[in-house]
Amino acid sequence: MSSYVTKADCTELGANELLELPNLEALLERASDQADAVCFGRIRRKGFDKLTQFQQEKIKKAVCLHAAFLQSYGQALESPLESYGINGVSMSFASDRVVRQGGAVVSSEVYSLLSQTGLAQRGVW
C-alpha cells in the first residue's frame, strides 16, 4: 500500500518538521495504514480517490499529524508494557489524549479528524 500523503502534501499542510526525516516515506505509509485501521479499512476498501474532497483533506491532515505523533512517541506506543516506573518516575499516556481503535493508537486530534469523515464510526457503513 502507498501513503495517502505525499511530501508535497506535507509542505502544503505545514508539516515542515516531517520534511527532513530520512524515513519520511515509510512513516507516512505507516501513518496511512493506521488511519485506515482506525476507519476499519473503509478508506482502502472504498478507494481514496473515490472519497469526497472534504474526506480526502481530513485524511491527509490526519496522516501528517499522525506521522509526527509516531515520530515522537512511536517507540513508547509499540512497547508491550502497560506502565513503567523507576525510582518513583513513571510514564503513561493520558487516556483522554489518545484513542485506541482498530489496533492503532492515535492522538485524539487525529481521531477527531478521521471521525469528521464519517469513516471512523462503528456500525454498518
C-alpha positions as CSV (number, residue, x, y, z in Angstrom):
1,M,0.0,0.0,0.0
2,S,1.2,3.5,-0.6
3,S,0.6,6.6,1.5
4,Y,-2.4,8.9,1.3
5,V,0.0,11.8,1.6
6,T,3.0,13.0,-0.4
7,K,5.9,15.1,0.6
8,A,4.3,18.0,-1.3
9,D,1.1,17.5,0.8
10,C,3.2,17.8,4.0
11,T,4.6,21.1,2.8
12,E,1.1,22.3,1.8
13,L,-0.3,21.3,5.2
14,G,2.6,22.9,7.1
15,A,4.1,19.7,8.5
16,N,7.6,21.0,7.9
17,E,9.0,19.1,10.9
18,L,8.5,15.9,8.8
19,L,10.2,17.0,5.6
20,E,13.8,16.4,6.7
21,L,13.2,12.9,8.2
22,P,15.2,10.2,6.3
23,N,12.3,7.7,6.9
24,L,9.5,10.0,5.8
25,E,8.1,7.7,3.1
26,A,7.9,4.8,5.5
27,L,6.5,6.9,8.3
28,L,3.7,8.3,6.0
29,E,2.9,4.8,4.8
30,R,2.6,3.6,8.3
31,A,0.5,6.5,9.4
32,S,-1.8,5.9,6.4
33,D,-2.1,2.2,7.3
34,Q,-3.0,3.2,10.9
35,A,-5.5,5.9,9.7
36,D,-7.2,3.2,7.6
37,A,-7.2,0.8,10.6
38,V,-9.0,3.5,12.7
39,C,-11.5,3.7,9.9
40,F,-12.0,-0.1,9.9
41,G,-10.4,-0.4,6.4
42,R,-13.0,1.8,4.8
43,I,-10.5,4.2,3.1
44,R,-8.8,1.4,1.2
45,R,-12.0,-0.5,0.6
46,K,-13.8,2.5,-1.0
47,G,-10.7,3.9,-2.6
48,F,-9.1,7.1,-1.5
49,D,-9.7,8.8,-4.9
50,K,-13.4,8.0,-4.7
51,L,-13.8,9.8,-1.4
52,T,-15.1,13.4,-1.3
53,Q,-12.7,16.3,-1.4
54,F,-13.6,17.0,2.2
55,Q,-12.8,13.4,3.3
56,Q,-9.5,13.4,1.4
57,E,-8.4,16.7,3.0
58,K,-9.2,15.5,6.6
59,I,-7.5,12.2,6.0
60,K,-4.3,13.9,4.6
61,K,-4.2,16.2,7.6
62,A,-4.8,13.3,10.0
63,V,-2.0,11.3,8.3
64,C,0.5,14.2,8.6
65,L,-0.4,14.7,12.3
66,H,-0.2,11.0,13.0
67,A,3.2,10.7,11.3
68,A,4.5,13.4,13.6
69,F,2.9,11.6,16.6
70,L,4.5,8.3,15.5
71,Q,7.9,10.1,15.1
72,S,7.7,11.5,18.7
73,Y,6.0,8.6,20.5
74,G,6.2,5.5,18.2
75,Q,8.7,3.5,20.4
76,A,6.6,4.1,23.5
77,L,3.4,3.2,21.7
78,E,4.8,-0.1,20.4
79,S,6.0,-1.2,23.8
80,P,4.1,-4.2,25.3
81,L,4.4,-2.6,28.7
82,E,1.3,-1.0,30.2
83,S,3.2,1.1,32.7
84,Y,6.8,1.5,33.7
85,G,8.4,3.2,36.7
86,I,11.8,3.5,38.0
87,N,12.9,5.3,41.2
88,G,9.4,6.9,41.6
89,V,9.3,8.2,38.0
90,S,6.7,6.7,35.7
91,M,5.2,7.4,32.3
92,S,1.8,6.8,30.9
93,F,-0.4,8.3,28.1
94,A,-3.4,10.4,29.3
95,S,-6.4,8.4,28.4
96,D,-8.2,11.5,27.1
97,R,-5.3,12.3,24.7
98,V,-5.1,9.0,22.8
99,V,-7.6,6.8,21.2
100,R,-7.2,3.0,20.6
101,Q,-9.2,1.7,17.7
102,G,-8.7,-0.9,15.0
103,G,-5.4,-1.9,16.5
104,A,-3.9,1.6,16.3
105,V,-3.2,4.2,18.9
106,V,-3.7,7.7,17.6
107,S,-3.9,11.2,19.2
108,S,-7.4,12.5,20.0
109,E,-6.8,15.2,17.4
110,V,-6.1,12.6,14.7
111,Y,-9.2,10.6,15.7
112,S,-11.3,13.8,15.6
113,L,-10.2,14.5,12.0
114,L,-10.9,10.9,10.9
115,S,-14.3,11.0,12.7
116,Q,-15.3,14.0,10.7
117,T,-15.0,11.9,7.5
118,G,-17.7,9.5,8.8
119,L,-15.4,6.6,8.2
120,A,-14.2,6.0,11.8
121,Q,-17.7,5.4,13.2
122,R,-18.6,1.9,14.4
123,G,-21.6,0.2,12.7
124,V,-22.7,-0.7,9.3
125,W,-21.4,1.6,6.6
